[in-house]
Amino acid sequence: KCRGFMNKYSKRSYLSKMFCGYSDGENLKILDKGLSDVVQSITMSLGVMNVSMMQGQYQKLDQLADLVRSTGSSTQSGEPMSEDSDMVKTIAKCVGVETKEVVSEIQSSLDAIMKSQETMNNKLDRALNLLDATSAAVTGTNTSKPPPEDPKTFWDEYFGAEKSVGVELFIPVFEEEFCPEEVEELTIHERQSLINMLDAYPHDGLVSIVEWKRFCKQSTRAGLGLYDFIKYLTTNQ
C-alpha cells in the first residue's frame, strides 16, 4: 500500500492530479493510521513473546532447582564435581549444553565465592586487630609507651639543637625508647609505616621536630601507644 501510494507521486502523475484539483490528504491519513496500527501490533506481539520467553526461563530454572535438589545427595556424600557426576549430566541435559561447560561455570562460581569469603575473612581479621589494639589502649594493657608529654623535650634530649635528623638516625632511637621489651626492632613493614608517617611534609629523607610533634599528636588522638599506633597503621594501610 505504501509503495503504491508513493508511486502516485511520480513527476507526471503528481502534476496531472494537481492540475485536476485532486488531493491525497485523506488517503495519507488513512495510510498513516494503518502504519501506526501495524507498528503497535508488532510491539504488542514482541512484548507477549518476551513475557512468554521469560516464563519459560523461570520454569526451566525451577526445573533445574528441583533436579539439583533431587540429585544433590551424591554430591553431598563426597562425590567430586566432574563431568561424569549425575548432577552435572542432569543440568547439562536440561539446559542443552555440554557437561564441561556446566563444570566450568560451577567452578567459576565456586572460585568467586571462595574469593569473596577470603576477602571477608581478611576484613574481619583487620577489624579484630583494630579492636584488640583499641581495647588494649582503653584498658591500659598495651605494652608500648605512650607519646611523650612534651615531644620537644624528648627531641632535645636525643638530638639537641638539630632541627631535623636522618631517618636512619631517628629509627634506632624510636626502637630503643618505644618498642616493648620483647620487640628488638621494627619489621620492614612497620619501619616503612613509621617513615611514611614521619617523613611526609616534605618527603626528604629527614625527620624534623615539627613532623615528630605531629606524629605524637596523631598517636595521642588514636588513643594508642607509639608502637601500637605503628602496628595499627601497618595492618590497615
N, C-alpha and C positions, 0 to 999 in steps of 0.2 A: 504493500500500500504506500509506504513512504517513497519507494523508488518510482512508482507510477505517478505519485503526486509531484515529485521533483522534476520528472520528465516534462510536466506541463510548462516548466519554466525555461524550456529551450528558447533561444532568442526569437525565432519566428513565431512560435506558438504564443509566447507571452505578449508580444506586440499585437498579435491578432486579437487576443482576449481583451487587452487594454483598449483597443480601438472600438471593440464591441460593448464596452462598459461592463464586462463580466468581472466579478470579484470572487476570489477564493478564500476570503476571510472565514466564512462559516465552515468550509471544508477543513481549513487549517486548524480550527478549534476542535473539530471532531477528531482529527488525526492526533492532535496533541493529547487529548483525553485518552485516546486509545493507547498511545505510548505510555502514558502515566499508569494506566491500569496494568499494562504488561509488566512494567518495572516493579510495581507493588506486588504483583502476583509472584514474580521471580524472587523478590525479597522474602515474602512470606514462606515460599517453598524452601528457600535456603534455611530460614530460621527453623522450620519444622524438621528439616533434615539434620540440622545441628543438634537440636534437642534430642532427636532420636539417637544420633550417634553418641551423645553424652550418656543417655540412659543405657545404651549398650555397653559403654565403657564401665559404667558403675556396676552393671550386672556382672561383667567379667571380673571386676575387682572383688565383688562379693564371692564369686565362684572361686577365685584364687585364694581368698582368705579361708574359705571352707576347706579347700584342698590342702592348704598348708597346715591347718589345724588337724585334719584327718590323717595326714602323713607325717606329722611332726614328731610322733613318738619315736621313730627310728633315729632321727637326728638327736633327740634328747637323750637317747640311750648310748650315745657316743659315736655313732656312725659319722665319718668325716663328710663334709660337704663337697661332693665331687660330681662329675657328670654322670656317674653311674647310680647316684642316690635316687631313691623313689621320688623324693620331694622335687628335686631338680627336673627329673623327667616329666613329672606331672605338670609343673609350672610351664616348662618349655612347650609341652603339647597344647596346653590351654592357650598360651599366648601366641604360639605359632612361630617360635624361634628355635635356634639350635641350643642344645644344653650348655655348650661352652659359653654362650652369651649370657645365659642365666647365672652361671657360676661367676663369671667376670663381674656382672652387675652386683651380685650379692657380696663378693669380696670387696668391691669398691665401697659399698655401703658400710660394711664392717670396718674397713680401714678408716673411713670418715668418722664413725662412731668412736673408735679407739683413739683417734687423734683428738677429737673433742673431749673425750674423757681425760686424756693426758693433760690437755690444756687446763681443764677444770681442776685437776689434781694439783698442778703447778700453782694455780691461783690460790687454792686452799692452803697449800704449804706456805706461800708468801704471806697470806693473811694470818696464819697461825704464828709464823715467825715474828710478824709485827705485833701480834697480840702478846706474845711472850716477852718481847723487848719492852713494850709499853707497860705490861704488868710488873715487870721487874723494876722499872723506873718508879712506878707508883708505890710499890710496896717497899722499895729501898733495898731489894735483894740483888740488884745488878752490881756486878763486881768492878765495873770501870769507874774511874774517878769522874766527878762532875767537872764542868769547866771552872777554871779559877775565878774567884770573885772579882779579881782585878787582873784582866788579861795583860795590861801594860806592865804591872809589877812582875808577872811571870816572864814576860819578854825581856825586861831589863835585867833580870837575874841571869838569863842564859845568853842573851845577845847584846847586852849593854846598849850603847847609843846607836847601834846599827838600825837603820830604818827598814831594811829588808835583808834576807839571807837566802841562800840557795836552797832548793827543795831537798837536796841530798844531805844538807846540813841540818835541816829542820826535822826531818822524819825520825832520825835516831833519838832526838830529844823527846819527840812525841811518844815514841815507843817506850822509852825509859820511864816517862812520867805517868802515862795514861793507860798503857796496856796492863791487864791483870797479870798477876804473878805467873800464872800458868801459860801465858802467851808471851813467847820470846820476841816475836816480831810480827808485823803485819803480813798478811798474804799478799800476793801480787795484786789481786783484785781489790783488796782493802787499801793497799798503798795507792792504787790508781784512783780510788774513790776519794781518798784524802787529798791527793794532788788536784783532782778536779774541783774540789770544794775550796781549797786554799788558793791555788794558783789560777785564779779566774779573771780578775779585773785589775790589771791586764794579765793575759796569759804569757808570761815572760820567763818562766823557769825560776821565779823568785817568790818567796812568801814575805809579804810586808806586814807590818804591825797592824795596819788597817784591815787587811784580809784576815789576820788572826783574830782580831776583835769581832769581826762579822761572823766568823765560824763559831766562836764561843757563844755568841748571841743566838745563832740558829740552833745549836745543840741545847741550850737552856730552854728555848721555846718548844723544842720537841720533847722536853722532859726526860732526856737521856744523858747518861754519861758520855764522854767523848768517844771512847772505844765502841760502846753500844751504838752510838749515833753513826759511826763509820760502818759497823756491821749492818745496820738498817739500810743505809744508803747503798751498800754493796748488794744487798739482797733485792732491793726494789728498783735498781736502776735499769 
